[in-house]
Amino acid sequence: MQDQPRIVELEKAEAKGNITMQSSERAAQALGCRVVYVLVPLKPLTTALEERALQMAERQLSSVEQTMRLEAQGVDDEEQRKRARQRLADELLRRPARLWDDNR
């Protein structure tokens, strides 16, 4: 069991937001517990995936549009652009593991 000064030190570190994973592990072990570190998304996973796919689709579409404008083949129809973006996002969602690849 930990001695009183160590427990007080641990409590102070936690209050300041300075507790380390190692300290947490030691405290948990002393209490017969285990540390479980969890990241909880702020929004549903499906929403995060859809937003990221649309973001990537927008980036890719903008790049293609720039090239097309340079070749005098730009698309001015906003509704057509929205549909193209959605189709591209849907395609990206078929392989969600690639959504955070910045090389695309």
VODREN-982044 format. One line per field, with one value per residue: residue number from 1; residue in three letters; chain; x, y, z of N, C-alpha, C, O in turn. Coordinates in nm, 2 decimals. Layout:
% VODREN-982044
num <- (NUM, ...)
residu <- (ALA, ...)
chaine <- (A, ...)
n.east <- (X, ...)
n.north <- (Y, ...)
n.up <- (Z, ...)
ca.east <- (X, ...)
ca.north <- (Y, ...)
ca.up <- (Z, ...)
c.east <- (X, ...)
c.north <- (Y, ...)
c.up <- (Z, ...)
o.east <- (X, ...)
o.north <- (Y, ...)
o.up <- (Z, ...)
***
This chain:
% VODREN-982044
num <- (1, 2, 3, 4, 5, 6, 7, 8, 9, 10, 11, 12, 13, 14, 15, 16, 17, 18, 19, 20, 21, 22, 23, 24, 25, 26, 27, 28, 29, 30, 31, 32, 33, 34, 35, 36, 37, 38, 39, 40, 41, 42, 43, 44, 45, 46, 47, 48, 49, 50, 51, 52, 53, 54, 55, 56, 57, 58, 59, 60, 61, 62, 63, 64, 65, 66, 67, 68, 69, 70, 71, 72, 73, 74, 75, 76, 77, 78, 79, 80, 81, 82, 83, 84, 85, 86, 87, 88, 89, 90, 91, 92, 93, 94, 95, 96, 97, 98, 99, 100, 101, 102, 103, 104)
residu <- (MET, GLN, ASP, GLN, PRO, ARG, ILE, VAL, GLU, LEU, GLU, LYS, ALA, GLU, ALA, LYS, GLY, ASN, ILE, THR, MET, GLN, SER, SER, GLU, ARG, ALA, ALA, GLN, ALA, LEU, GLY, CYS, ARG, VAL, VAL, TYR, VAL, LEU, VAL, PRO, LEU, LYS, PRO, LEU, THR, THR, ALA, LEU, GLU, GLU, ARG, ALA, LEU, GLN, MET, ALA, GLU, ARG, GLN, LEU, SER, SER, VAL, GLU, GLN, THR, MET, ARG, LEU, GLU, ALA, GLN, GLY, VAL, ASP, ASP, GLU, GLU, GLN, ARG, LYS, ARG, ALA, ARG, GLN, ARG, LEU, ALA, ASP, GLU, LEU, LEU, ARG, ARG, PRO, ALA, ARG, LEU, TRP, ASP, ASP, ASN, ARG)
chaine <- (A, A, A, A, A, A, A, A, A, A, A, A, A, A, A, A, A, A, A, A, A, A, A, A, A, A, A, A, A, A, A, A, A, A, A, A, A, A, A, A, A, A, A, A, A, A, A, A, A, A, A, A, A, A, A, A, A, A, A, A, A, A, A, A, A, A, A, A, A, A, A, A, A, A, A, A, A, A, A, A, A, A, A, A, A, A, A, A, A, A, A, A, A, A, A, A, A, A, A, A, A, A, A, A)
n.east <- (0.08, 0.04, 0.22, 0.10, 0.21, 0.28, 0.03, -0.10, 0.06, 0.01, -0.27, -0.25, -0.11, -0.30, -0.50, -0.38, -0.37, -0.15, -0.09, 0.07, 0.06, 0.21, 0.21, -0.07, -0.09, 0.06, -0.09, -0.33, -0.25, -0.18, -0.42, -0.54, -0.65, -0.70, -0.58, -0.78, -0.77, -0.95, -1.07, -1.32, -1.54, -1.67, -1.88, -2.11, -1.96, -2.03, -2.11, -1.87, -1.71, -1.86, -1.84, -1.56, -1.52, -1.66, -1.51, -1.26, -1.35, -1.42, -1.17, -1.04, -1.21, -1.19, -0.92, -0.93, -1.11, -0.97, -0.77, -0.93, -1.05, -0.82, -0.79, -1.01, -1.25, -1.42, -1.67, -1.97, -2.22, -2.37, -2.53, -2.47, -2.21, -2.23, -2.36, -2.15, -1.96, -2.08, -2.10, -1.83, -1.76, -1.92, -1.79, -1.54, -1.62, -1.65, -1.41, -1.33, -1.10, -0.90, -0.96, -0.82, -0.58, -0.34, -0.23, -0.39)
n.north <- (-0.12, 0.23, 0.50, 0.78, 1.04, 1.00, 0.95, 1.20, 1.36, 1.24, 1.31, 1.59, 1.63, 1.53, 1.71, 1.94, 1.86, 1.72, 1.45, 1.15, 0.87, 0.66, 0.72, 0.69, 0.42, 0.30, 0.39, 0.26, -0.01, -0.03, 0.00, -0.23, -0.23, -0.16, 0.05, 0.21, 0.35, 0.57, 0.71, 0.91, 0.97, 1.29, 1.30, 1.08, 0.80, 0.74, 0.99, 1.13, 0.99, 1.04, 1.32, 1.35, 1.21, 1.38, 1.61, 1.53, 1.46, 1.71, 1.84, 1.69, 1.73, 2.01, 2.03, 1.89, 2.06, 2.29, 2.22, 2.17, 2.42, 2.56, 2.44, 2.54, 2.40, 2.41, 2.34, 2.50, 2.46, 2.45, 2.26, 2.02, 2.00, 1.95, 1.70, 1.55, 1.58, 1.44, 1.18, 1.11, 1.12, 0.91, 0.70, 0.71, 0.64, 0.37, 0.26, 0.31, 0.31, 0.44, 0.71, 0.89, 0.91, 1.13, 1.15, 1.14)
n.up <- (0.00, -0.07, 0.08, 0.28, 0.21, -0.06, -0.17, -0.13, -0.29, -0.54, -0.56, -0.57, -0.81, -0.99, -0.95, -1.06, -1.32, -1.40, -1.38, -1.46, -1.69, -1.59, -1.32, -1.27, -1.33, -1.13, -0.90, -0.95, -0.95, -0.68, -0.56, -0.64, -0.89, -1.25, -1.51, -1.74, -2.04, -2.23, -2.53, -2.62, -2.88, -2.99, -3.15, -3.33, -3.48, -3.75, -3.84, -3.82, -4.01, -4.24, -4.26, -4.29, -4.53, -4.71, -4.68, -4.78, -5.04, -5.13, -5.14, -5.33, -5.55, -5.59, -5.67, -5.91, -6.05, -6.07, -6.25, -6.47, -6.52, -6.60, -6.84, -6.97, -6.92, -6.71, -6.46, -6.40, -6.28, -5.98, -5.85, -5.99, -5.92, -5.64, -5.65, -5.77, -5.57, -5.36, -5.47, -5.49, -5.22, -5.13, -5.26, -5.13, -4.88, -4.90, -4.85, -4.57, -4.40, -4.53, -4.52, -4.36, -4.47, -4.57, -4.82, -5.03)
ca.east <- (0.00, 0.12, 0.22, 0.02, 0.27, 0.27, -0.11, -0.12, 0.14, -0.07, -0.39, -0.21, -0.08, -0.42, -0.58, -0.32, -0.37, -0.02, -0.07, 0.12, 0.01, 0.29, 0.15, -0.20, -0.07, 0.11, -0.20, -0.43, -0.19, -0.18, -0.56, -0.60, -0.73, -0.62, -0.61, -0.84, -0.76, -1.05, -1.10, -1.46, -1.57, -1.77, -2.00, -2.12, -1.86, -2.08, -2.11, -1.73, -1.67, -1.92, -1.78, -1.43, -1.53, -1.70, -1.39, -1.16, -1.41, -1.41, -1.03, -1.01, -1.29, -1.13, -0.80, -0.97, -1.18, -0.86, -0.71, -1.03, -1.06, -0.71, -0.81, -1.13, -1.35, -1.48, -1.82, -2.03, -2.34, -2.35, -2.60, -2.39, -2.09, -2.28, -2.38, -2.02, -1.89, -2.14, -2.06, -1.69, -1.76, -1.97, -1.69, -1.44, -1.67, -1.64, -1.28, -1.31, -0.96, -0.82, -1.01, -0.73, -0.45, -0.33, -0.17, -0.50)
ca.north <- (0.00, 0.35, 0.58, 0.90, 1.15, 0.97, 0.97, 1.34, 1.40, 1.20, 1.39, 1.73, 1.62, 1.51, 1.84, 2.03, 1.80, 1.68, 1.31, 1.07, 0.73, 0.58, 0.74, 0.63, 0.27, 0.27, 0.40, 0.15, -0.13, -0.02, -0.02, -0.36, -0.19, -0.14, 0.18, 0.19, 0.49, 0.57, 0.83, 0.91, 1.07, 1.39, 1.28, 0.94, 0.76, 0.75, 1.13, 1.17, 0.94, 1.12, 1.46, 1.34, 1.18, 1.50, 1.70, 1.48, 1.47, 1.85, 1.87, 1.63, 1.79, 2.14, 2.01, 1.86, 2.17, 2.39, 2.18, 2.18, 2.56, 2.60, 2.39, 2.59, 2.29, 2.42, 2.32, 2.61, 2.42, 2.41, 2.13, 1.92, 1.99, 1.89, 1.56, 1.49, 1.57, 1.33, 1.05, 1.09, 1.09, 0.78, 0.61, 0.71, 0.57, 0.23, 0.22, 0.42, 0.31, 0.54, 0.85, 0.98, 0.92, 1.27, 1.15, 1.13)
ca.up <- (0.00, -0.08, 0.20, 0.28, 0.13, -0.20, -0.21, -0.14, -0.41, -0.66, -0.57, -0.62, -0.96, -1.06, -0.95, -1.16, -1.46, -1.43, -1.35, -1.57, -1.71, -1.50, -1.18, -1.27, -1.33, -0.99, -0.81, -0.98, -0.90, -0.53, -0.52, -0.70, -1.01, -1.37, -1.57, -1.88, -2.11, -2.34, -2.61, -2.65, -2.98, -2.96, -3.24, -3.37, -3.58, -3.89, -3.87, -3.84, -4.13, -4.35, -4.27, -4.34, -4.67, -4.78, -4.68, -4.88, -5.17, -5.17, -5.17, -5.46, -5.65, -5.61, -5.74, -6.05, -6.10, -6.10, -6.37, -6.58, -6.55, -6.68, -6.97, -7.02, -6.91, -6.58, -6.44, -6.32, -6.22, -5.84, -5.82, -6.05, -5.83, -5.51, -5.67, -5.79, -5.44, -5.28, -5.53, -5.46, -5.08, -5.11, -5.30, -5.03, -4.76, -4.92, -4.79, -4.46, -4.34, -4.61, -4.50, -4.29, -4.55, -4.63, -4.95, -5.13)
c.east <- (0.09, 0.11, 0.14, 0.08, 0.26, 0.12, -0.15, -0.06, 0.06, -0.20, -0.36, -0.18, -0.20, -0.50, -0.52, -0.32, -0.24, 0.01, -0.03, 0.05, 0.08, 0.24, 0.01, -0.19, -0.03, -0.01, -0.30, -0.38, -0.21, -0.33, -0.63, -0.68, -0.64, -0.67, -0.67, -0.84, -0.85, -1.06, -1.24, -1.49, -1.68, -1.89, -2.00, -2.01, -1.90, -2.08, -1.96, -1.68, -1.73, -1.86, -1.64, -1.43, -1.57, -1.59, -1.29, -1.22, -1.40, -1.27, -1.00, -1.08, -1.23, -1.00, -0.83, -1.03, -1.07, -0.80, -0.81, -1.05, -0.94, -0.72, -0.95, -1.24, -1.42, -1.62, -1.87, -2.16, -2.32, -2.41, -2.53, -2.26, -2.12, -2.29, -2.24, -1.95, -1.95, -2.11, -1.92, -1.68, -1.81, -1.87, -1.58, -1.49, -1.67, -1.51, -1.25, -1.17, -0.87, -0.85, -0.91, -0.59, -0.45, -0.27, -0.27, -0.55)
c.north <- (0.13, 0.43, 0.71, 1.01, 1.13, 0.99, 1.12, 1.40, 1.37, 1.28, 1.53, 1.73, 1.61, 1.64, 1.94, 1.98, 1.75, 1.53, 1.24, 0.93, 0.64, 0.59, 0.67, 0.47, 0.23, 0.28, 0.29, 0.02, -0.14, -0.04, -0.15, -0.33, -0.19, -0.01, 0.14, 0.33, 0.48, 0.71, 0.82, 1.01, 1.17, 1.38, 1.13, 0.92, 0.77, 0.90, 1.18, 1.12, 1.01, 1.25, 1.45, 1.30, 1.30, 1.60, 1.66, 1.49, 1.62, 1.89, 1.81, 1.70, 1.93, 2.13, 1.98, 1.98, 2.28, 2.35, 2.20, 2.33, 2.61, 2.55, 2.44, 2.49, 2.30, 2.39, 2.43, 2.57, 2.37, 2.28, 2.01, 1.89, 1.92, 1.74, 1.49, 1.48, 1.45, 1.19, 1.02, 1.05, 0.95, 0.67, 0.60, 0.63, 0.42, 0.17, 0.32, 0.42, 0.41, 0.68, 0.94, 0.97, 1.06, 1.27, 1.14, 1.26)
c.up <- (0.00, 0.06, 0.18, 0.20, -0.02, -0.25, -0.23, -0.26, -0.54, -0.67, -0.62, -0.77, -1.04, -1.07, -1.05, -1.30, -1.50, -1.41, -1.48, -1.58, -1.61, -1.36, -1.17, -1.26, -1.19, -0.89, -0.83, -0.92, -0.74, -0.48, -0.58, -0.82, -1.14, -1.43, -1.71, -1.94, -2.23, -2.40, -2.66, -2.76, -2.94, -3.04, -3.28, -3.48, -3.72, -3.93, -3.90, -3.97, -4.25, -4.37, -4.33, -4.49, -4.75, -4.79, -4.78, -5.02, -5.22, -5.21, -5.31, -5.57, -5.69, -5.69, -5.89, -6.12, -6.15, -6.23, -6.49, -6.62, -6.63, -6.82, -7.03, -7.02, -6.78, -6.58, -6.35, -6.25, -6.08, -5.80, -5.87, -5.96, -5.70, -5.53, -5.69, -5.66, -5.36, -5.34, -5.49, -5.31, -5.06, -5.15, -5.19, -4.90, -4.78, -4.86, -4.68, -4.40, -4.41, -4.59, -4.43, -4.35, -4.61, -4.77, -5.06, -5.17)
o.east <- (0.20, 0.02, 0.12, 0.01, 0.23, 0.10, -0.21, -0.12, 0.05, -0.23, -0.44, -0.22, -0.21, -0.56, -0.59, -0.28, -0.21, 0.12, -0.08, -0.01, 0.02, 0.22, -0.02, -0.26, -0.08, -0.03, -0.36, -0.46, -0.24, -0.35, -0.75, -0.78, -0.52, -0.78, -0.61, -0.91, -0.83, -1.07, -1.28, -1.47, -1.77, -2.00, -1.89, -1.98, -1.83, -2.05, -1.94, -1.61, -1.66, -1.84, -1.60, -1.35, -1.51, -1.57, -1.24, -1.14, -1.37, -1.25, -0.93, -1.02, -1.23, -0.98, -0.77, -1.00, -1.09, -0.78, -0.77, -1.07, -0.96, -0.66, -0.99, -1.33, -1.47, -1.69, -1.82, -2.20, -2.26, -2.36, -2.52, -2.22, -2.04, -2.25, -2.22, -1.88, -1.87, -2.08, -1.89, -1.61, -1.76, -1.85, -1.53, -1.41, -1.68, -1.50, -1.16, -1.13, -0.77, -0.79, -0.92, -0.49, -0.53, -0.26, -0.23, -0.64)
o.north <- (0.13, 0.42, 0.75, 1.07, 1.22, 1.03, 1.15, 1.48, 1.45, 1.32, 1.59, 1.82, 1.67, 1.68, 2.02, 2.06, 1.74, 1.49, 1.26, 0.89, 0.55, 0.49, 0.62, 0.41, 0.13, 0.19, 0.24, -0.05, -0.24, -0.09, -0.17, -0.40, -0.22, 0.03, 0.06, 0.42, 0.40, 0.81, 0.72, 1.13, 1.14, 1.43, 1.07, 1.00, 0.82, 0.93, 1.25, 1.19, 1.04, 1.30, 1.53, 1.36, 1.32, 1.67, 1.74, 1.52, 1.64, 1.96, 1.88, 1.72, 1.97, 2.21, 2.04, 2.01, 2.34, 2.44, 2.24, 2.36, 2.69, 2.61, 2.38, 2.49, 2.19, 2.41, 2.44, 2.65, 2.26, 2.20, 1.91, 1.78, 1.84, 1.66, 1.38, 1.37, 1.38, 1.10, 0.90, 0.97, 0.88, 0.57, 0.49, 0.57, 0.34, 0.05, 0.40, 0.52, 0.45, 0.77, 1.06, 1.02, 1.09, 1.37, 1.15, 1.28)
o.up <- (0.06, 0.13, 0.06, 0.12, -0.10, -0.37, -0.32, -0.33, -0.63, -0.78, -0.69, -0.84, -1.14, -1.17, -1.10, -1.39, -1.62, -1.41, -1.59, -1.48, -1.55, -1.29, -1.07, -1.19, -1.13, -0.80, -0.73, -0.86, -0.69, -0.37, -0.56, -0.84, -1.13, -1.41, -1.79, -1.88, -2.32, -2.33, -2.72, -2.73, -2.86, -3.01, -3.27, -3.56, -3.81, -4.05, -4.00, -4.04, -4.35, -4.48, -4.41, -4.57, -4.86, -4.89, -4.85, -5.11, -5.34, -5.31, -5.39, -5.68, -5.80, -5.78, -5.98, -6.24, -6.25, -6.32, -6.60, -6.73, -6.72, -6.91, -7.13, -7.11, -6.74, -6.68, -6.24, -6.16, -6.05, -5.72, -5.80, -5.94, -5.65, -5.45, -5.65, -5.63, -5.29, -5.26, -5.46, -5.27, -4.97, -5.09, -5.16, -4.84, -4.68, -4.84, -4.69, -4.34, -4.35, -4.64, -4.45, -4.30, -4.69, -4.83, -5.18, -5.25)
***
